Amino acid sequence: MPIEQCSKCGTQGDPIEEALYMGKIEPLIKANVCRPCWVEWTNMRVMVINELRLNLGDPSGRDQLKQQMWTFLNLPKEE
Ligand SMILES: [Zn+2]
């Protein structure tokens, strides 16, 4: 079943079916983001990590990456 409307590209895209290991935000991502946009983000993520020199072993690094993802995918505000 396609997702209703992707928050990034605005289309009724193919859903993400694989596990993302994103914890509690995973359902939110899957409900809002189509698979092609997620793939786009996974490529973008590598560039973001390098560009901002994020240390993912550090909570603040992980937090910054999450912020970048939120903006990139245009996700709705977290409750
Ligand atoms: Zn999309």
N, CA, C, O and the ligand as a Tripos MOL2 file, in Angstrom:
@<TRIPOS>MOLECULE
protein
  317   315    80     0     0
PROTEIN
NO_CHARGES

@<TRIPOS>ATOM
      1 N           0.8550   -1.2050    0.0000 N.3       1 MET1
      2 CA          0.0000    0.0000    0.0000 C.3       1 MET1
      3 C           0.8850    1.2480    0.0000 C.2       1 MET1
      4 O           1.7590    1.3780    0.8570 O.2       1 MET1
      5 N           0.6730    2.1680   -0.9500 N.am      2 PRO2
      6 CA          1.5110    3.3800   -0.9530 C.3       2 PRO2
      7 C           1.1830    4.2750    0.2300 C.2       2 PRO2
      8 O           0.0830    4.2130    0.7800 O.2       2 PRO2
      9 N           2.1410    5.1050    0.6170 N.am      3 ILE3
     10 CA          1.8640    6.0470    1.6950 C.3       3 ILE3
     11 C           0.9680    7.1570    1.1660 C.2       3 ILE3
     12 O           0.9220    7.4050   -0.0390 O.2       3 ILE3
     13 N           0.2630    7.8170    2.0620 N.am      4 GLU4
     14 CA         -0.7360    8.8060    1.6650 C.3       4 GLU4
     15 C          -0.1160    9.9830    0.9160 C.2       4 GLU4
     16 O          -0.5290   10.3150   -0.1960 O.2       4 GLU4
     17 N           0.8610   10.5940    1.5290 N.am      5 GLN5
     18 CA          1.5700   11.6860    0.8700 C.3       5 GLN5
     19 C           2.9430   11.8430    1.5070 C.2       5 GLN5
     20 O           3.0690   12.0530    2.7130 O.2       5 GLN5
     21 N           3.9510   11.7390    0.6810 N.am      6 CYS6
     22 CA          5.3110   11.8520    1.1940 C.3       6 CYS6
     23 C           5.5800   13.2970    1.6120 C.2       6 CYS6
     24 O           5.2550   14.2360    0.8850 O.2       6 CYS6
     25 N           6.1820   13.4610    2.8040 N.am      7 SER7
     26 CA          6.4280   14.8180    3.3110 C.3       7 SER7
     27 C           7.5420   15.5090    2.5310 C.2       7 SER7
     28 O           7.6540   16.7340    2.5680 O.2       7 SER7
     29 N           8.3620   14.7410    1.8310 N.am      8 LYS8
     30 CA          9.4380   15.3670    1.0610 C.3       8 LYS8
     31 C           9.0090   15.6870   -0.3730 C.2       8 LYS8
     32 O           9.1200   16.8300   -0.8180 O.2       8 LYS8
     33 N           8.5170   14.6670   -1.0950 N.am      9 CYS9
     34 CA          8.2380   14.8950   -2.5170 C.3       9 CYS9
     35 C           6.7520   15.1110   -2.7910 C.2       9 CYS9
     36 O           6.3750   15.4920   -3.8990 O.2       9 CYS9
     37 N           5.9160   14.8740   -1.7990 N.am     10 GLY10
     38 CA          4.4970   15.1710   -1.9400 C.3      10 GLY10
     39 C           3.6920   14.1720   -2.7570 C.2      10 GLY10
     40 O           2.5130   14.4010   -3.0260 O.2      10 GLY10
     41 N           4.3130   13.0690   -3.1530 N.am     11 THR11
     42 CA          3.5740   12.0860   -3.9480 C.3      11 THR11
     43 C           3.1230   10.9150   -3.0870 C.2      11 THR11
     44 O           3.5630   10.7460   -1.9490 O.2      11 THR11
     45 N           2.2400   10.1180   -3.6590 N.am     12 GLN12
     46 CA          1.8520    8.8680   -3.0160 C.3      12 GLN12
     47 C           2.8870    7.8350   -3.4220 C.2      12 GLN12
     48 O           2.7140    7.1160   -4.4060 O.2      12 GLN12
     49 N           3.9400    7.7730   -2.6710 N.am     13 GLY13
     50 CA          5.0510    6.9240   -3.0880 C.3      13 GLY13
     51 C           4.9890    5.5210   -2.5290 C.2      13 GLY13
     52 O           4.1150    5.1840   -1.7300 O.2      13 GLY13
     53 N           5.9400    4.7080   -2.9680 N.am     14 ASP14
     54 CA          6.0960    3.3700   -2.4090 C.3      14 ASP14
     55 C           6.5410    3.4880   -0.9640 C.2      14 ASP14
     56 O           7.3630    4.3400   -0.6270 O.2      14 ASP14
     57 N           6.0000    2.6340   -0.1150 N.am     15 PRO15
     58 CA          6.3940    2.7010    1.2980 C.3      15 PRO15
     59 C           7.7710    2.0900    1.5320 C.2      15 PRO15
     60 O           8.2590    1.2850    0.7390 O.2      15 PRO15
     61 N           8.3790    2.4930    2.6360 N.am     16 ILE16
     62 CA          9.6240    1.8630    3.0830 C.3      16 ILE16
     63 C           9.2340    0.5590    3.7520 C.2      16 ILE16
     64 O           8.4490    0.5560    4.7000 O.2      16 ILE16
     65 N           9.7680   -0.5310    3.2730 N.am     17 GLU17
     66 CA          9.3780   -1.8110    3.8610 C.3      17 GLU17
     67 C          10.4310   -2.4080    4.7780 C.2      17 GLU17
     68 O          10.1120   -3.1820    5.6810 O.2      17 GLU17
     69 N          11.6740   -2.0500    4.5460 N.am     18 GLU18
     70 CA         12.7180   -2.6530    5.3650 C.3      18 GLU18
     71 C          12.8070   -1.9830    6.7410 C.2      18 GLU18
     72 O          12.3210   -0.8680    6.9350 O.2      18 GLU18
     73 N          13.4300   -2.6770    7.6820 N.am     19 ALA19
     74 CA         13.6320   -2.1140    9.0180 C.3      19 ALA19
     75 C          14.6640   -1.0000    8.9450 C.2      19 ALA19
     76 O          15.6870   -1.1330    8.2740 O.2      19 ALA19
     77 N          14.3940    0.0910    9.6350 N.am     20 LEU20
     78 CA         15.3050    1.2370    9.6020 C.3      20 LEU20
     79 C          16.1420    1.3390   10.8780 C.2      20 LEU20
     80 O          17.1260    2.0760   10.9280 O.2      20 LEU20
     81 N          15.7430    0.6000   11.8970 N.am     21 TYR21
     82 CA         16.4220    0.6490   13.1940 C.3      21 TYR21
     83 C          16.4860    2.0760   13.7320 C.2      21 TYR21
     84 O          17.5130    2.5240   14.2420 O.2      21 TYR21
     85 N          15.3490    2.7820   13.6020 N.am     22 MET22
     86 CA         15.2920    4.1750   14.0370 C.3      22 MET22
     87 C          14.5350    4.3270   15.3480 C.2      22 MET22
     88 O          14.2430    5.4460   15.7700 O.2      22 MET22
     89 N          14.2180    3.2150   15.9930 N.am     23 GLY23
     90 CA         13.5580    3.2880   17.2860 C.3      23 GLY23
     91 C          12.1590    3.8660   17.2000 C.2      23 GLY23
     92 O          11.3900    3.5200   16.3030 O.2      23 GLY23
     93 N          11.8270    4.7570   18.1450 N.am     24 LYS24
     94 CA         10.4370    5.2240   18.2440 C.3      24 LYS24
     95 C          10.0170    6.1500   17.1100 C.2      24 LYS24
     96 O           8.8200    6.3470   16.8990 O.2      24 LYS24
     97 N          10.9640    6.7230   16.3770 N.am     25 ILE25
     98 CA         10.5630    7.5940   15.2750 C.3      25 ILE25
     99 C          10.3710    6.8230   13.9630 C.2      25 ILE25
    100 O           9.9670    7.3910   12.9480 O.2      25 ILE25
    101 N          10.6660    5.5280   14.0050 N.am     26 GLU26
    102 CA         10.5380    4.7290   12.7750 C.3      26 GLU26
    103 C           9.1170    4.7320   12.1900 C.2      26 GLU26
    104 O           8.9590    4.9190   10.9840 O.2      26 GLU26
    105 N           8.0730    4.5270   13.0220 N.am     27 PRO27
    106 CA          6.7140    4.5600   12.4510 C.3      27 PRO27
    107 C           6.3820    5.9140   11.8160 C.2      27 PRO27
    108 O           5.6940    5.9790   10.7980 O.2      27 PRO27
    109 N           6.8740    6.9820   12.4230 N.am     28 LEU28
    110 CA          6.6140    8.3210   11.8940 C.3      28 LEU28
    111 C           7.2860    8.4910   10.5260 C.2      28 LEU28
    112 O           6.6960    9.0330    9.5910 O.2      28 LEU28
    113 N           8.4990    8.0280   10.4330 N.am     29 ILE29
    114 CA          9.2060    8.1170    9.1570 C.3      29 ILE29
    115 C           8.4730    7.3050    8.0970 C.2      29 ILE29
    116 O           8.2350    7.7760    6.9850 O.2      29 ILE29
    117 N           8.1230    6.0830    8.4630 N.am     30 LYS30
    118 CA          7.4740    5.1940    7.4870 C.3      30 LYS30
    119 C           6.1120    5.7030    7.0500 C.2      30 LYS30
    120 O           5.6860    5.4560    5.9220 O.2      30 LYS30
    121 N           5.4230    6.4180    7.9430 N.am     31 ALA31
    122 CA          4.0960    6.9420    7.5970 C.3      31 ALA31
    123 C           4.1910    8.1750    6.7090 C.2      31 ALA31
    124 O           3.2290    8.5200    6.0230 O.2      31 ALA31
    125 N           5.3490    8.8450    6.7150 N.am     32 ASN32
    126 CA          5.4620   10.1380    6.0330 C.3      32 ASN32
    127 C           6.4120   10.1830    4.8520 C.2      32 ASN32
    128 O           6.3610   11.1170    4.0510 O.2      32 ASN32
    129 N           7.2700    9.1960    4.7340 N.am     33 VAL33
    130 CA          8.3230    9.2900    3.7230 C.3      33 VAL33
    131 C           8.2490    8.1020    2.7670 C.2      33 VAL33
    132 O           8.1200    6.9550    3.1960 O.2      33 VAL33
    133 N           8.3330    8.3860    1.4710 N.am     34 CYS34
    134 CA          8.3300    7.2950    0.4940 C.3      34 CYS34
    135 C           9.7340    6.7020    0.3840 C.2      34 CYS34
    136 O          10.7180    7.3070    0.8080 O.2      34 CYS34
    137 N           9.7980    5.5210   -0.1860 N.am     35 ARG35
    138 CA         11.0580    4.8010   -0.2370 C.3      35 ARG35
    139 C          12.1370    5.5610   -1.0270 C.2      35 ARG35
    140 O          13.2630    5.6800   -0.5440 O.2      35 ARG35
    141 N          11.8260    6.0820   -2.2350 N.am     36 PRO36
    142 CA         12.8660    6.8090   -2.9670 C.3      36 PRO36
    143 C          13.4470    7.9810   -2.1750 C.2      36 PRO36
    144 O          14.6490    8.2360   -2.2400 O.2      36 PRO36
    145 N          12.6030    8.6920   -1.4300 N.am     37 CYS37
    146 CA         13.1100    9.8090   -0.6350 C.3      37 CYS37
    147 C          13.9740    9.3170    0.5070 C.2      37 CYS37
    148 O          14.9480    9.9700    0.8800 O.2      37 CYS37
    149 N          13.6240    8.1700    1.0650 N.am     38 TRP38
    150 CA         14.4520    7.6140    2.1310 C.3      38 TRP38
    151 C          15.8240    7.2320    1.5780 C.2      38 TRP38
    152 O          16.8500    7.4840    2.2090 O.2      38 TRP38
    153 N          15.8290    6.6300    0.4040 N.am     39 VAL39
    154 CA         17.1030    6.2470   -0.2320 C.3      39 VAL39
    155 C          17.9330    7.5060   -0.4810 C.2      39 VAL39
    156 O          19.1470    7.5190   -0.2790 O.2      39 VAL39
    157 N          17.2460    8.5660   -0.9260 N.am     40 GLU40
    158 CA         17.9270    9.8380   -1.1450 C.3      40 GLU40
    159 C          18.5950   10.3260    0.1490 C.2      40 GLU40
    160 O          19.7320   10.7960    0.1440 O.2      40 GLU40
    161 N          17.8480   10.1990    1.2560 N.am     41 TRP41
    162 CA         18.4060   10.6290    2.5340 C.3      41 TRP41
    163 C          19.6100    9.7670    2.9460 C.2      41 TRP41
    164 O          20.5930   10.2910    3.4680 O.2      41 TRP41
    165 N          19.5360    8.4630    2.7150 N.am     42 THR42
    166 CA         20.6550    7.6110    3.1280 C.3      42 THR42
    167 C          21.9370    8.0100    2.3820 C.2      42 THR42
    168 O          23.0320    7.8830    2.9290 O.2      42 THR42
    169 N          21.8090    8.4870    1.1490 N.am     43 ASN43
    170 CA         22.9780    8.9980    0.4230 C.3      43 ASN43
    171 C          23.4150   10.3400    0.9840 C.2      43 ASN43
    172 O          24.6030   10.6010    1.1780 O.2      43 ASN43
    173 N          22.4220   11.1830    1.2390 N.am     44 MET44
    174 CA         22.6690   12.5160    1.7760 C.3      44 MET44
    175 C          23.3340   12.4420    3.1500 C.2      44 MET44
    176 O          24.1980   13.2510    3.4860 O.2      44 MET44
    177 N          22.9100   11.4540    3.9320 N.am     45 ARG45
    178 CA         23.3940   11.2960    5.3020 C.3      45 ARG45
    179 C          24.9310   11.1940    5.3430 C.2      45 ARG45
    180 O          25.5880   11.7880    6.1990 O.2      45 ARG45
    181 N          25.4720   10.4330    4.4040 N.am     46 VAL46
    182 CA         26.9280   10.2630    4.3360 C.3      46 VAL46
    183 C          27.6060   11.6150    4.1420 C.2      46 VAL46
    184 O          28.6110   11.9210    4.7840 O.2      46 VAL46
    185 N          27.0360   12.4180    3.2440 N.am     47 MET47
    186 CA         27.6120   13.7350    2.9660 C.3      47 MET47
    187 C          27.4890   14.6560    4.1710 C.2      47 MET47
    188 O          28.4140   15.3990    4.5000 O.2      47 MET47
    189 N          26.3250   14.5960    4.8280 N.am     48 VAL48
    190 CA         26.0900   15.4420    6.0110 C.3      48 VAL48
    191 C          27.0840   15.0980    7.1130 C.2      48 VAL48
    192 O          27.6690   15.9860    7.7340 O.2      48 VAL48
    193 N          27.2690   13.8070    7.3500 N.am     49 ILE49
    194 CA         28.2000   13.3680    8.4030 C.3      49 ILE49
    195 C          29.6090   13.8710    8.1100 C.2      49 ILE49
    196 O          30.3020   14.3590    9.0030 O.2      49 ILE49
    197 N          30.0260   13.7500    6.8540 N.am     50 ASN50
    198 CA         31.3670   14.2090    6.4800 C.3      50 ASN50
    199 C          31.4840   15.7170    6.5500 C.2      50 ASN50
    200 O          32.4510   16.2560    7.0880 O.2      50 ASN50
    201 N          30.4860   16.3910    5.9990 N.am     51 GLU51
    202 CA         30.5400   17.8440    5.9170 C.3      51 GLU51
    203 C          30.5370   18.4940    7.2930 C.2      51 GLU51
    204 O          31.3110   19.4170    7.5480 O.2      51 GLU51
    205 N          29.6740   18.0200    8.1750 N.am     52 LEU52
    206 CA         29.5810   18.6140    9.5060 C.3      52 LEU52
    207 C          30.5180   17.9130   10.5040 C.2      52 LEU52
    208 O          30.5620   18.2560   11.6850 O.2      52 LEU52
    209 N          31.2550   16.9340    9.9990 N.am     53 ARG53
    210 CA         32.1710   16.1420   10.8420 C.3      53 ARG53
    211 C          31.4770   15.6620   12.1030 C.2      53 ARG53
    212 O          31.9630   15.8580   13.2170 O.2      53 ARG53
    213 N          30.3420   15.0370   11.9070 N.am     54 LEU54
    214 CA         29.5660   14.5660   13.0510 C.3      54 LEU54
    215 C          30.2010   13.3150   13.6400 C.2      54 LEU54
    216 O          30.6280   12.4080   12.9250 O.2      54 LEU54
    217 N          30.2470   13.2990   14.9490 N.am     55 ASN55
    218 CA         30.6990   12.1180   15.6600 C.3      55 ASN55
    219 C          29.4720   11.3950   16.1990 C.2      55 ASN55
    220 O          28.8450   11.8380   17.1610 O.2      55 ASN55
    221 N          29.1420   10.2750   15.5640 N.am     56 LEU56
    222 CA         27.9010    9.5830   15.9360 C.3      56 LEU56
    223 C          28.0540    8.7770   17.2250 C.2      56 LEU56
    224 O          27.0850    8.2010   17.7200 O.2      56 LEU56
    225 N          29.2600    8.7380   17.7620 N.am     57 GLY57
    226 CA         29.4450    8.1240   19.0640 C.3      57 GLY57
    227 C          29.0380    9.0790   20.1810 C.2      57 GLY57
    228 O          28.9740    8.7170   21.3560 O.2      57 GLY57
    229 N          28.7670   10.3120   19.7650 N.am     58 ASP58
    230 CA         28.4660   11.3850   20.6990 C.3      58 ASP58
    231 C          26.9800   11.7490   20.5760 C.2      58 ASP58
    232 O          26.4920   11.9510   19.4640 O.2      58 ASP58
    233 N          26.2450   11.8360   21.7110 N.am     59 PRO59
    234 CA         24.8090   12.1400   21.6230 C.3      59 PRO59
    235 C          24.5140   13.4270   20.8390 C.2      59 PRO59
    236 O          23.5260   13.4870   20.1070 O.2      59 PRO59
    237 N          25.3520   14.4440   20.9860 N.am     60 SER60
    238 CA         25.0590   15.6970   20.2970 C.3      60 SER60
    239 C          25.2700   15.5350   18.7840 C.2      60 SER60
    240 O          24.5930   16.1850   17.9880 O.2      60 SER60
    241 N          26.1970   14.6800   18.4000 N.am     61 GLY61
    242 CA         26.3890   14.3730   16.9790 C.3      61 GLY61
    243 C          25.1730   13.6730   16.4070 C.2      61 GLY61
    244 O          24.7140   13.9900   15.3090 O.2      61 GLY61
    245 N          24.6600   12.7220   17.1600 N.am     62 ARG62
    246 CA         23.4610   11.9870   16.7060 C.3      62 ARG62
    247 C          22.2670   12.9240   16.6340 C.2      62 ARG62
    248 O          21.4270   12.8190   15.7400 O.2      62 ARG62
    249 N          22.2060   13.8420   17.5920 N.am     63 ASP63
    250 CA         21.1120   14.8000   17.6180 C.3      63 ASP63
    251 C          21.1400   15.7250   16.4030 C.2      63 ASP63
    252 O          20.1060   16.0030   15.7950 O.2      63 ASP63
    253 N          22.3320   16.1920   16.0630 N.am     64 GLN64
    254 CA         22.4780   17.0580   14.8870 C.3      64 GLN64
    255 C          22.0780   16.3250   13.6200 C.2      64 GLN64
    256 O          21.4380   16.8930   12.7350 O.2      64 GLN64
    257 N          22.4640   15.0510   13.5420 N.am     65 LEU65
    258 CA         22.1180   14.2660   12.3600 C.3      65 LEU65
    259 C          20.6010   14.1180   12.2530 C.2      65 LEU65
    260 O          20.0290   14.1830   11.1650 O.2      65 LEU65
    261 N          19.9670   13.9180   13.4020 N.am     66 LYS66
    262 CA         18.5140   13.7850   13.4140 C.3      66 LYS66
    263 C          17.8540   15.0840   12.9390 C.2      66 LYS66
    264 O          16.8890   15.0560   12.1760 O.2      66 LYS66
    265 N          18.3790   16.2060   13.3950 N.am     67 GLN67
    266 CA         17.8390   17.5030   12.9550 C.3      67 GLN67
    267 C          17.9500   17.6570   11.4400 C.2      67 GLN67
    268 O          17.0200   18.1130   10.7760 O.2      67 GLN67
    269 N          19.0990   17.2700   10.9160 N.am     68 GLN68
    270 CA         19.3410   17.3570    9.4720 C.3      68 GLN68
    271 C          18.3460   16.4820    8.7140 C.2      68 GLN68
    272 O          17.8050   16.8770    7.6810 O.2      68 GLN68
    273 N          18.1190   15.2870    9.2520 N.am     69 MET69
    274 CA         17.1870   14.3590    8.6130 C.3      69 MET69
    275 C          15.7760   14.9280    8.6290 C.2      69 MET69
    276 O          15.0460   14.8440    7.6410 O.2      69 MET69
    277 N          15.4090   15.5050    9.7610 N.am     70 TRP70
    278 CA         14.0680   16.0710    9.9170 C.3      70 TRP70
    279 C          13.8160   17.1480    8.8620 C.2      70 TRP70
    280 O          12.7690   17.1910    8.2160 O.2      70 TRP70
    281 N          14.8150   18.0100    8.7170 N.am     71 THR71
    282 CA         14.6990   19.0990    7.7520 C.3      71 THR71
    283 C          14.6810   18.5600    6.3240 C.2      71 THR71
    284 O          13.8580   18.9640    5.5030 O.2      71 THR71
    285 N          15.5990   17.6450    6.0440 N.am     72 PHE72
    286 CA         15.7090   17.1030    4.6890 C.3      72 PHE72
    287 C          14.4150   16.4200    4.2680 C.2      72 PHE72
    288 O          13.9520   16.5940    3.1410 O.2      72 PHE72
    289 N          13.8390   15.6480    5.1710 N.am     73 LEU73
    290 CA         12.6310   14.8890    4.8200 C.3      73 LEU73
    291 C          11.3520   15.6920    5.0780 C.2      73 LEU73
    292 O          10.2450   15.2300    4.8050 O.2      73 LEU73
    293 N          11.5330   16.9030    5.6080 N.am     74 ASN74
    294 CA         10.3810   17.7610    5.8780 C.3      74 ASN74
    295 C           9.3510   17.0700    6.7760 C.2      74 ASN74
    296 O           8.1440   17.1640    6.5530 O.2      74 ASN74
    297 N           9.8550   16.3820    7.7820 N.am     75 LEU75
    298 CA          8.9680   15.6300    8.6790 C.3      75 LEU75
    299 C           8.1550   16.5660    9.5630 C.2      75 LEU75
    300 O           8.6220   17.6510    9.9080 O.2      75 LEU75
    301 N           6.9470   16.1600    9.9320 N.am     76 PRO76
    302 CA          6.1470   16.9920   10.8310 C.3      76 PRO76
    303 C           6.8050   17.1050   12.2030 C.2      76 PRO76
    304 O           7.5430   16.2110   12.6180 O.2      76 PRO76
    305 N           6.5410   18.1810   12.8900 N.am     77 LYS77
    306 CA          7.1250   18.4050   14.2210 C.3      77 LYS77
    307 C           6.8120   17.2550   15.1490 C.2      77 LYS77
    308 O           5.7000   16.7260   15.1580 O.2      77 LYS77
    309 N           7.8190   16.8720   15.9380 N.am     78 GLU78
    310 CA          7.6460   15.7970   16.8930 C.3      78 GLU78
    311 C           6.8350   16.2940   18.0750 C.2      78 GLU78
    312 O           7.0160   17.4160   18.5480 O.2      78 GLU78
    313 N           5.9350   15.4330   18.5430 N.am     79 GLU79
    314 CA          5.1410   15.8150   19.7240 C.3      79 GLU79
    315 C           6.0140   15.7930   20.9570 C.2      79 GLU79
    316 O           5.5400   16.0830   22.0550 O.2      79 GLU79
    317 ZN          8.9580   11.0520   -1.4000 Zn       80 ZN80
@<TRIPOS>BOND
     1     1     2 1
     2     2     3 1
     3     3     4 2
     4     3     5 am
     5     5     6 1
     6     6     7 1
     7     7     8 2
     8     7     9 am
     9     9    10 1
    10    10    11 1
    11    11    12 2
    12    11    13 am
    13    13    14 1
    14    14    15 1
    15    15    16 2
    16    15    17 am
    17    17    18 1
    18    18    19 1
    19    19    20 2
    20    19    21 am
    21    21    22 1
    22    22    23 1
    23    23    24 2
    24    23    25 am
    25    25    26 1
    26    26    27 1
    27    27    28 2
    28    27    29 am
    29    29    30 1
    30    30    31 1
    31    31    32 2
    32    31    33 am
    33    33    34 1
    34    34    35 1
    35    35    36 2
    36    35    37 am
    37    37    38 1
    38    38    39 1
    39    39    40 2
    40    39    41 am
    41    41    42 1
    42    42    43 1
    43    43    44 2
    44    43    45 am
    45    45    46 1
    46    46    47 1
    47    47    48 2
    48    47    49 am
    49    49    50 1
    50    50    51 1
    51    51    52 2
    52    51    53 am
    53    53    54 1
    54    54    55 1
    55    55    56 2
    56    55    57 am
    57    57    58 1
    58    58    59 1
    59    59    60 2
    60    59    61 am
    61    61    62 1
    62    62    63 1
    63    63    64 2
    64    63    65 am
    65    65    66 1
    66    66    67 1
    67    67    68 2
    68    67    69 am
    69    69    70 1
    70    70    71 1
    71    71    72 2
    72    71    73 am
    73    73    74 1
    74    74    75 1
    75    75    76 2
    76    75    77 am
    77    77    78 1
    78    78    79 1
    79    79    80 2
    80    79    81 am
    81    81    82 1
    82    82    83 1
    83    83    84 2
    84    83    85 am
    85    85    86 1
    86    86    87 1
    87    87    88 2
    88    87    89 am
    89    89    90 1
    90    90    91 1
    91    91    92 2
    92    91    93 am
    93    93    94 1
    94    94    95 1
    95    95    96 2
    96    95    97 am
    97    97    98 1
    98    98    99 1
    99    99   100 2
   100    99   101 am
   101   101   102 1
   102   102   103 1
   103   103   104 2
   104   103   105 am
   105   105   106 1
   106   106   107 1
   107   107   108 2
   108   107   109 am
   109   109   110 1
   110   110   111 1
   111   111   112 2
   112   111   113 am
   113   113   114 1
   114   114   115 1
   115   115   116 2
   116   115   117 am
   117   117   118 1
   118   118   119 1
   119   119   120 2
   120   119   121 am
   121   121   122 1
   122   122   123 1
   123   123   124 2
   124   123   125 am
   125   125   126 1
   126   126   127 1
   127   127   128 2
   128   127   129 am
   129   129   130 1
   130   130   131 1
   131   131   132 2
   132   131   133 am
   133   133   134 1
   134   134   135 1
   135   135   136 2
   136   135   137 am
   137   137   138 1
   138   138   139 1
   139   139   140 2
   140   139   141 am
   141   141   142 1
   142   142   143 1
   143   143   144 2
   144   143   145 am
   145   145   146 1
   146   146   147 1
   147   147   148 2
   148   147   149 am
   149   149   150 1
   150   150   151 1
   151   151   152 2
   152   151   153 am
   153   153   154 1
   154   154   155 1
   155   155   156 2
   156   155   157 am
   157   157   158 1
   158   158   159 1
   159   159   160 2
   160   159   161 am
   161   161   162 1
   162   162   163 1
   163   163   164 2
   164   163   165 am
   165   165   166 1
   166   166   167 1
   167   167   168 2
   168   167   169 am
   169   169   170 1
   170   170   171 1
   171   171   172 2
   172   171   173 am
   173   173   174 1
   174   174   175 1
   175   175   176 2
   176   175   177 am
   177   177   178 1
   178   178   179 1
   179   179   180 2
   180   179   181 am
   181   181   182 1
   182   182   183 1
   183   183   184 2
   184   183   185 am
   185   185   186 1
   186   186   187 1
   187   187   188 2
   188   187   189 am
   189   189   190 1
   190   190   191 1
   191   191   192 2
   192   191   193 am
   193   193   194 1
   194   194   195 1
   195   195   196 2
   196   195   197 am
   197   197   198 1
   198   198   199 1
   199   199   200 2
   200   199   201 am
   201   201   202 1
   202   202   203 1
   203   203   204 2
   204   203   205 am
   205   205   206 1
   206   206   207 1
   207   207   208 2
   208   207   209 am
   209   209   210 1
   210   210   211 1
   211   211   212 2
   212   211   213 am
   213   213   214 1
   214   214   215 1
   215   215   216 2
   216   215   217 am
   217   217   218 1
   218   218   219 1
   219   219   220 2
   220   219   221 am
   221   221   222 1
   222   222   223 1
   223   223   224 2
   224   223   225 am
   225   225   226 1
   226   226   227 1
   227   227   228 2
   228   227   229 am
   229   229   230 1
   230   230   231 1
   231   231   232 2
   232   231   233 am
   233   233   234 1
   234   234   235 1
   235   235   236 2
   236   235   237 am
   237   237   238 1
   238   238   239 1
   239   239   240 2
   240   239   241 am
   241   241   242 1
   242   242   243 1
   243   243   244 2
   244   243   245 am
   245   245   246 1
   246   246   247 1
   247   247   248 2
   248   247   249 am
   249   249   250 1
   250   250   251 1
   251   251   252 2
   252   251   253 am
   253   253   254 1
   254   254   255 1
   255   255   256 2
   256   255   257 am
   257   257   258 1
   258   258   259 1
   259   259   260 2
   260   259   261 am
   261   261   262 1
   262   262   263 1
   263   263   264 2
   264   263   265 am
   265   265   266 1
   266   266   267 1
   267   267   268 2
   268   267   269 am
   269   269   270 1
   270   270   271 1
   271   271   272 2
   272   271   273 am
   273   273   274 1
   274   274   275 1
   275   275   276 2
   276   275   277 am
   277   277   278 1
   278   278   279 1
   279   279   280 2
   280   279   281 am
   281   281   282 1
   282   282   283 1
   283   283   284 2
   284   283   285 am
   285   285   286 1
   286   286   287 1
   287   287   288 2
   288   287   289 am
   289   289   290 1
   290   290   291 1
   291   291   292 2
   292   291   293 am
   293   293   294 1
   294   294   295 1
   295   295   296 2
   296   295   297 am
   297   297   298 1
   298   298   299 1
   299   299   300 2
   300   299   301 am
   301   301   302 1
   302   302   303 1
   303   303   304 2
   304   303   305 am
   305   305   306 1
   306   306   307 1
   307   307   308 2
   308   307   309 am
   309   309   310 1
   310   310   311 1
   311   311   312 2
   312   311   313 am
   313   313   314 1
   314   314   315 1
   315   315   316 2
@<TRIPOS>SUBSTRUCTURE
     1 MET1         2 RESIDUE 1 A MET
     2 PRO2         6 RESIDUE 1 A PRO
     3 ILE3        10 RESIDUE 1 A ILE
     4 GLU4        14 RESIDUE 1 A GLU
     5 GLN5        18 RESIDUE 1 A GLN
     6 CYS6        22 RESIDUE 1 A CYS
     7 SER7        26 RESIDUE 1 A SER
     8 LYS8        30 RESIDUE 1 A LYS
     9 CYS9        34 RESIDUE 1 A CYS
    10 GLY10       38 RESIDUE 1 A GLY
    11 THR11       42 RESIDUE 1 A THR
    12 GLN12       46 RESIDUE 1 A GLN
    13 GLY13       50 RESIDUE 1 A GLY
    14 ASP14       54 RESIDUE 1 A ASP
    15 PRO15       58 RESIDUE 1 A PRO
    16 ILE16       62 RESIDUE 1 A ILE
    17 GLU17       66 RESIDUE 1 A GLU
    18 GLU18       70 RESIDUE 1 A GLU
    19 ALA19       74 RESIDUE 1 A ALA
    20 LEU20       78 RESIDUE 1 A LEU
    21 TYR21       82 RESIDUE 1 A TYR
    22 MET22       86 RESIDUE 1 A MET
    23 GLY23       90 RESIDUE 1 A GLY
    24 LYS24       94 RESIDUE 1 A LYS
    25 ILE25       98 RESIDUE 1 A ILE
    26 GLU26      102 RESIDUE 1 A GLU
    27 PRO27      106 RESIDUE 1 A PRO
    28 LEU28      110 RESIDUE 1 A LEU
    29 ILE29      114 RESIDUE 1 A ILE
    30 LYS30      118 RESIDUE 1 A LYS
    31 ALA31      122 RESIDUE 1 A ALA
    32 ASN32      126 RESIDUE 1 A ASN
    33 VAL33      130 RESIDUE 1 A VAL
    34 CYS34      134 RESIDUE 1 A CYS
    35 ARG35      138 RESIDUE 1 A ARG
    36 PRO36      142 RESIDUE 1 A PRO
    37 CYS37      146 RESIDUE 1 A CYS
    38 TRP38      150 RESIDUE 1 A TRP
    39 VAL39      154 RESIDUE 1 A VAL
    40 GLU40      158 RESIDUE 1 A GLU
    41 TRP41      162 RESIDUE 1 A TRP
    42 THR42      166 RESIDUE 1 A THR
    43 ASN43      170 RESIDUE 1 A ASN
    44 MET44      174 RESIDUE 1 A MET
    45 ARG45      178 RESIDUE 1 A ARG
    46 VAL46      182 RESIDUE 1 A VAL
    47 MET47      186 RESIDUE 1 A MET
    48 VAL48      190 RESIDUE 1 A VAL
    49 ILE49      194 RESIDUE 1 A ILE
    50 ASN50      198 RESIDUE 1 A ASN
    51 GLU51      202 RESIDUE 1 A GLU
    52 LEU52      206 RESIDUE 1 A LEU
    53 ARG53      210 RESIDUE 1 A ARG
    54 LEU54      214 RESIDUE 1 A LEU
    55 ASN55      218 RESIDUE 1 A ASN
    56 LEU56      222 RESIDUE 1 A LEU
    57 GLY57      226 RESIDUE 1 A GLY
    58 ASP58      230 RESIDUE 1 A ASP
    59 PRO59      234 RESIDUE 1 A PRO
    60 SER60      238 RESIDUE 1 A SER
    61 GLY61      242 RESIDUE 1 A GLY
    62 ARG62      246 RESIDUE 1 A ARG
    63 ASP63      250 RESIDUE 1 A ASP
    64 GLN64      254 RESIDUE 1 A GLN
    65 LEU65      258 RESIDUE 1 A LEU
    66 LYS66      262 RESIDUE 1 A LYS
    67 GLN67      266 RESIDUE 1 A GLN
    68 GLN68      270 RESIDUE 1 A GLN
    69 MET69      274 RESIDUE 1 A MET
    70 TRP70      278 RESIDUE 1 A TRP
    71 THR71      282 RESIDUE 1 A THR
    72 PHE72      286 RESIDUE 1 A PHE
    73 LEU73      290 RESIDUE 1 A LEU
    74 ASN74      294 RESIDUE 1 A ASN
    75 LEU75      298 RESIDUE 1 A LEU
    76 PRO76      302 RESIDUE 1 A PRO
    77 LYS77      306 RESIDUE 1 A LYS
    78 GLU78      310 RESIDUE 1 A GLU
    79 GLU79      314 RESIDUE 1 A GLU
    80 ZN80       317 GROUP 0 **** ****
